[in-house]
Amino acid sequence: MCTSFTYEDADGKWYLSRTMDFDFDMGARPVVIPRGYRFKAAVDAEGIVAKFGFVGSGRQVGEYAVVDGVNEHGFGAATLYLVESKYNEGPVAGKQNLASYEMVPYLLGNYTTVAELRDHLDDINIVAVANAFMGNIVVPLHWIVADDTGDCAVLEQTGAGLELFDNPVGVMTNSPDFGWHLQNLKNYPQLQPTQAPARKYGTLNVHGFGAGTGAVGLPGDYTSVSRFVRMAFMREVGEKVSGQANAVNTISHLMNSVDIPRGAKLMDNLSADYSQYRAYCSLSDRTYFLQPYDDQTITRVQLTEDLLNADAPTEFAVQHQQQFVSVN
């Protein structure tokens, strides 16, 4: 389970952010994939070539598995769980055949804008391939994509083919499908950051208890349905700030509303589904920020020509114990 959203700062720069919520340690860390890197692929014997370099969160499990990030052209993508996903049974000649978990490396390595992806959607064929790292299941995923113009869309395959939906709210979570979440927002037009107005019940004039009453009814649980509504509201009312540091700080505060601490959400086997990390992609500045659960210090990696032209991927370690600024 995860939450993702876009944010435009006061300077007109765009960000794509996400929580990675899962019930076992993904072991992710920042990794830069250089231009021209060829991924080993589950379906295509020729592999997947990344024409463009990108930075994201990943782990080497036989091959680099990258689940979110931004590329050198300011195009970003993130993968989230969608149990309704249905993929094709086999490869199709003339198309790029991919397992679901290979989509983010392919997208970041080959597209510059959401508009370009729209024009080439028919080039992609997602094949139902099991993933050993995930317990030999076909991982049911959907994807949010965005670019530095603010264009945002959602990729899903729940029927006959892959579909791309414009994302007018800039938010995505998990099941149900994206269209359902947009319809569900019609239940919440009354939400507002201001104080609710007084009203009469009979002859009694009723006033709210104070500031914040306009958001009474905002769902507060950790289901994907509630997180979608909560993040759509927070994104809409959140402060617009200037400068990268202020923007990332603001996004982090907005993300607090959907961050899941260990113990608050348990699976059927009582394992904790929690926010293992948060990622903030500066689409305009081609910069990636990672904030792990165990250390809320934010690690920043900027795409540079040296990293983009390296002979191999570059990994960056993150701390897994909270760091402090000691003043005495």
C-alpha positions as CSV (number, residue, x, y, z in Angstrom):
1,M,0.0,0.0,0.0
2,C,1.3,3.5,-0.8
3,T,0.2,7.1,-1.4
4,S,1.5,9.4,-4.1
5,F,0.9,13.0,-5.1
6,T,2.2,15.9,-7.1
7,Y,2.9,19.4,-5.7
8,E,3.6,22.7,-7.4
9,D,5.6,25.2,-5.4
10,A,5.3,29.0,-5.5
11,D,8.0,29.1,-8.2
12,G,6.0,26.9,-10.6
13,K,8.3,23.9,-10.1
14,W,6.7,20.4,-9.9
15,Y,7.4,17.5,-7.5
16,L,6.2,13.9,-7.5
17,S,6.2,12.3,-4.1
18,R,5.2,8.9,-2.5
19,T,5.2,6.8,0.6
20,M,6.4,3.2,0.2
21,D,4.1,1.2,2.5
22,F,4.7,-2.6,2.8
23,D,4.8,-5.3,5.4
24,F,8.4,-6.6,4.7
25,D,11.6,-4.6,4.3
26,M,12.1,-3.7,0.7
27,G,15.7,-2.7,1.4
28,A,15.5,0.2,-1.0
29,R,18.2,2.9,-1.3
30,P,18.8,5.7,-3.9
31,V,20.3,4.5,-7.1
32,V,21.3,6.3,-10.3
33,I,20.9,4.3,-13.5
34,P,23.2,5.8,-16.2
35,R,22.3,6.4,-19.9
36,G,22.3,3.3,-22.0
37,Y,22.1,0.8,-19.2
38,R,20.6,-2.5,-20.3
39,F,18.4,-4.2,-17.7
40,K,18.0,-8.0,-17.8
41,A,14.3,-8.6,-18.6
42,A,11.9,-11.4,-17.6
43,V,10.2,-11.6,-21.0
44,D,12.4,-9.9,-23.6
45,A,15.7,-11.7,-24.2
46,E,17.2,-8.4,-25.5
47,G,16.6,-6.8,-22.2
48,I,15.3,-3.3,-21.5
49,V,17.6,-0.4,-22.6
50,A,17.4,2.9,-20.7
51,K,18.1,5.6,-23.2
52,F,17.9,8.2,-20.5
53,G,19.5,8.2,-17.1
54,F,17.4,8.4,-14.0
55,V,17.6,8.4,-10.2
56,G,15.1,6.6,-7.9
57,S,14.7,4.1,-5.1
58,G,15.8,0.6,-5.9
59,R,17.6,-2.6,-4.9
60,Q,19.7,-5.1,-6.8
61,V,17.9,-8.5,-6.7
62,G,19.6,-10.2,-9.6
63,E,18.9,-7.0,-11.5
64,Y,18.1,-3.5,-10.2
65,A,14.4,-3.2,-9.3
66,V,13.5,0.5,-9.3
67,V,10.0,1.5,-8.0
68,D,10.0,5.3,-8.4
69,G,12.2,8.1,-9.6
70,V,12.8,11.0,-12.0
71,N,14.8,11.0,-15.2
72,E,17.1,13.5,-16.8
73,H,14.2,15.1,-18.7
74,G,12.0,15.7,-15.6
75,F,9.7,12.8,-16.2
76,G,8.8,10.9,-13.0
77,A,7.0,7.7,-12.2
78,A,6.0,5.6,-9.2
79,T,4.6,2.1,-8.8
80,L,1.8,1.3,-6.4
81,Y,-0.3,-1.8,-5.6
82,L,-3.6,-2.5,-7.4
83,V,-5.1,-5.9,-6.7
84,E,-7.6,-5.6,-9.6
85,S,-4.8,-5.6,-12.2
86,K,-5.0,-8.1,-15.0
87,Y,-2.1,-8.6,-17.4
88,N,-1.6,-10.5,-20.7
89,E,-0.6,-14.1,-20.8
90,G,2.3,-13.8,-23.2
91,P,4.5,-11.5,-25.3
92,V,3.3,-9.7,-28.4
93,A,5.7,-9.3,-31.4
94,G,6.6,-5.7,-32.2
95,K,5.9,-4.4,-28.7
96,Q,8.0,-3.8,-25.6
97,N,7.1,-6.8,-23.4
98,L,7.4,-6.2,-19.7
99,A,6.7,-7.7,-16.4
100,S,4.7,-5.4,-14.1
101,Y,7.7,-4.8,-11.9
102,E,9.8,-3.7,-14.9
103,M,7.5,-0.8,-15.8
104,V,9.2,2.0,-13.8
105,P,12.7,1.3,-15.2
106,Y,11.3,1.2,-18.7
107,L,9.2,4.4,-18.4
108,L,12.0,6.4,-16.8
109,G,14.5,5.1,-19.3
110,N,12.5,5.8,-22.4
111,Y,10.1,8.7,-22.0
112,T,10.5,12.5,-21.6
113,T,6.9,13.6,-21.0
114,V,3.5,12.3,-20.1
115,A,2.3,13.4,-23.6
116,E,5.0,11.3,-25.2
117,L,3.8,8.3,-23.2
118,R,0.2,8.9,-24.3
119,D,1.3,8.8,-28.0
120,H,3.2,5.5,-27.5
121,L,1.0,3.6,-25.1
122,D,0.2,0.9,-27.7
123,D,3.9,0.1,-27.8
124,I,3.7,-1.5,-24.3
125,N,2.6,-5.1,-23.4
126,I,2.5,-6.1,-19.8
127,V,2.9,-9.9,-19.3
128,A,1.7,-11.9,-16.3
129,V,5.2,-12.9,-15.0
130,A,5.7,-14.1,-11.4
131,N,8.3,-12.3,-9.2
132,A,10.5,-14.5,-7.0
133,F,11.4,-11.7,-4.6
134,M,7.7,-11.0,-4.0
135,G,6.9,-14.7,-3.2
136,N,6.5,-15.9,-6.8
137,I,3.3,-14.0,-7.5
138,V,2.3,-11.8,-10.4
139,V,2.7,-8.5,-8.7
140,P,-0.5,-6.4,-9.3
141,L,0.6,-2.8,-9.9
142,H,-0.5,0.5,-11.3
143,W,1.6,3.6,-11.9
144,I,1.4,7.4,-11.5
145,V,3.4,9.4,-14.0
146,A,4.1,13.2,-14.1
147,D,6.5,15.6,-15.7
148,D,7.9,19.1,-15.1
149,T,5.0,20.8,-16.8
150,G,2.6,19.4,-14.2
151,D,1.0,16.9,-16.5
152,C,0.0,13.9,-14.5
153,A,-1.7,10.6,-15.4
154,V,-2.3,7.1,-14.0
155,L,-1.6,3.8,-15.9
156,E,-3.8,0.8,-15.1
157,Q,-4.6,-2.5,-16.7
158,T,-7.7,-4.1,-15.2
159,G,-9.3,-5.4,-18.4
160,A,-8.3,-6.0,-22.0
161,G,-5.4,-3.5,-22.2
162,L,-3.3,-0.9,-20.7
163,E,-5.1,2.4,-20.1
164,L,-3.8,5.9,-19.3
165,F,-6.1,8.2,-17.3
166,D,-5.6,11.9,-16.9
167,N,-5.1,12.7,-13.2
168,P,-6.9,16.0,-12.4
169,V,-6.3,15.7,-8.6
170,G,-2.6,14.7,-8.7
171,V,-3.1,11.9,-6.2
172,M,-3.0,8.1,-6.3
173,T,-3.2,5.3,-3.7
174,N,-4.3,1.7,-4.1
175,S,-7.4,-0.4,-4.8
176,P,-10.1,0.3,-5.9
177,D,-9.3,1.5,-9.4
178,F,-8.5,5.2,-10.1
179,G,-11.9,6.0,-11.6
180,W,-13.6,4.8,-8.4
181,H,-11.5,7.1,-6.3
182,L,-12.4,10.1,-8.4
183,Q,-16.1,9.3,-8.1
184,N,-15.7,8.9,-4.3
185,L,-14.5,12.4,-4.0
186,K,-18.1,13.5,-4.7
187,N,-18.8,12.5,-1.1
188,Y,-16.6,15.2,0.2
189,P,-17.3,18.6,-1.4
190,Q,-18.0,20.1,2.0
191,L,-14.4,19.8,3.3
192,Q,-12.7,23.2,3.8
193,P,-9.8,24.5,5.8
194,T,-11.8,27.3,7.3
195,Q,-14.2,27.1,10.2
196,A,-17.6,25.7,9.5
197,P,-20.5,28.2,9.5
198,A,-23.0,28.3,12.3
199,R,-26.5,26.8,11.7
200,K,-29.8,26.5,13.4
201,Y,-31.4,23.4,14.8
202,G,-34.9,24.5,15.7
203,T,-34.4,27.7,17.6
204,L,-30.9,26.7,18.8
205,N,-28.0,28.5,17.0
206,V,-25.1,26.1,16.8
207,H,-21.4,27.2,16.4
208,G,-18.5,24.9,15.9
209,F,-15.9,24.4,18.6
210,G,-13.4,26.4,16.6
211,A,-10.8,26.4,13.7
212,G,-10.7,23.0,11.9
213,T,-14.5,22.4,12.0
214,G,-14.6,22.8,8.2
215,A,-12.7,19.5,7.9
216,V,-14.9,17.5,10.2
217,G,-15.6,14.2,8.3
218,L,-12.2,14.0,6.7
219,P,-11.4,10.3,6.9
220,G,-8.5,9.5,9.2
221,D,-7.9,5.7,8.8
222,Y,-5.1,4.0,6.8
223,T,-7.2,2.4,4.0
224,S,-6.4,3.4,0.5
225,V,-9.8,4.9,0.1
226,S,-9.4,7.2,3.1
227,R,-5.8,8.1,2.2
228,F,-6.8,9.2,-1.3
229,V,-9.4,11.6,0.1
230,R,-7.2,12.9,2.8
231,M,-4.3,13.5,0.5
232,A,-6.5,15.1,-2.1
233,F,-7.7,17.6,0.5
234,M,-4.2,18.2,2.0
235,R,-2.7,18.7,-1.5
236,E,-5.4,21.2,-2.3
237,V,-5.1,23.3,0.8
238,G,-1.4,23.0,1.5
239,E,0.8,26.1,1.5
240,K,2.6,27.1,-1.7
241,V,6.2,27.9,-0.8
242,S,9.3,29.1,-2.7
243,G,12.6,27.3,-2.9
244,Q,13.6,23.6,-3.1
245,A,14.3,23.2,0.7
246,N,11.0,24.8,1.7
247,A,9.1,22.8,-0.9
248,V,10.5,19.5,0.3
249,N,9.8,20.4,3.9
250,T,6.2,21.3,3.0
251,I,5.7,18.1,1.1
252,S,7.0,16.2,4.0
253,H,4.5,17.8,6.3
254,L,1.7,17.0,3.9
255,M,2.9,13.5,3.7
256,N,2.6,13.2,7.5
257,S,-1.1,12.9,7.1
258,V,-0.8,9.5,5.4
259,D,2.4,8.2,7.0
260,I,1.8,4.8,8.6
261,P,3.8,4.0,11.8
262,R,4.7,0.4,12.7
263,G,1.9,-1.2,14.6
264,A,-1.0,1.0,13.4
265,K,-1.9,-1.3,10.4
266,L,-1.5,-5.0,10.7
267,M,-1.9,-7.7,8.0
268,D,-3.8,-11.0,8.5
269,N,-0.6,-12.6,9.7
270,L,-0.1,-9.7,12.1
271,S,2.9,-8.3,10.2
272,A,3.0,-4.5,10.2
273,D,2.3,-2.7,7.0
274,Y,4.1,0.6,7.5
275,S,5.7,3.5,5.6
276,Q,9.2,2.2,4.9
277,Y,10.3,5.4,3.2
278,R,9.1,8.6,1.6
279,A,10.5,9.7,-1.7
280,Y,10.3,13.3,-3.1
281,C,11.2,13.8,-6.8
282,S,11.9,17.3,-7.9
283,L,10.8,17.0,-11.5
284,S,12.0,20.5,-12.4
285,D,15.5,20.1,-10.8
286,R,16.0,16.4,-11.6
287,T,16.7,15.7,-7.9
288,Y,15.6,12.7,-5.7
289,F,15.1,12.8,-2.0
290,L,14.7,9.7,0.2
291,Q,13.5,9.8,3.8
292,P,13.6,6.3,5.4
293,Y,11.5,5.2,8.4
294,D,14.4,4.6,10.7
295,D,16.1,8.0,10.1
296,Q,13.9,11.0,9.2
297,T,17.0,12.8,7.9
298,I,16.4,13.4,4.1
299,T,19.1,12.1,1.7
300,R,19.4,14.1,-1.6
301,V,20.8,12.9,-4.9
302,Q,21.0,15.2,-7.9
303,L,21.5,13.9,-11.4
304,T,24.9,15.0,-12.7
305,E,26.6,14.4,-16.0
306,D,29.2,12.2,-14.2
307,L,26.5,10.0,-12.7
308,L,24.5,9.9,-16.0
309,N,27.6,8.9,-18.0
310,A,28.9,6.3,-15.5
311,D,29.8,2.8,-16.6
312,A,27.5,1.2,-14.1
313,P,24.6,2.2,-11.7
314,T,25.6,4.1,-8.6
315,E,24.1,3.3,-5.2
316,F,24.0,5.6,-2.2
317,A,23.7,4.2,1.3
318,V,21.1,5.6,3.8
319,Q,21.2,5.6,7.6
320,H,18.9,3.2,9.5
321,Q,19.2,4.8,12.9
322,Q,17.9,8.3,13.7
323,Q,20.6,11.0,13.4
324,F,20.6,14.2,15.5
325,V,22.1,17.6,15.5
326,S,23.8,17.9,18.8
327,V,24.1,21.4,20.3
328,N,26.0,20.6,23.5
